[in-house]
């Protein structure tokens, strides 16, 4: 069974440009997460979805970041416009539901803003 | 959630046991100890979790002290593929996946 799939794996953009990341969770998983991981640090939660509803987006910088999970399956995270400080790895994870004890992570998208 | 403290880095010879400590002196009664690891260029991967009894699975063993203030993750026969950052997390058992707070972890380097 395929795990959490993210694309692209790597992205290099100039500052002020928009960028989007895509995530396909494990089939049947209702809960989806987006994490940000800066170099040398552990992942930090940006947003959590229960099906198509964003239930925890308190850490998402809403002035430039947006996310959606149409139909409660795939999800897209967007940054517009990107800043130099947004360079990081963006991880997507999923779990069966909010009561699950284990989250399954994708390989992440490494974003470099120049 | 309780704060955890881990050494920044550790080395281990291949084939030997790797013992990774974690301090969680403020852990509350309903919090479990979870371990995840992150191999280079991959996302974190669940390893094991426990409340107060020692736990073992195909990947590792988890030893929790009787007072629950600290624990040790044991990789019995470390291989080069175990080189990774290991995260110790204290969180309630219900909905843990929604409450993962990663610190900086322990970077384990397994050498020949």
Interface residues (C-beta under 8 A of the other chain):
Chain A: X4 X31 X33 X40 X41 X42 X43 X44 X45 X48 X56 X91 X93 X95 X98 X99 X100 X101 X102 X103 X104 X105 X106 X107 X108
Chain B: X34 X41 X42 X43 X44 X45 X46 X49 X85 X87 X93 X94 X95 X96 X97 X98 X100 X102 X103 X104 X105
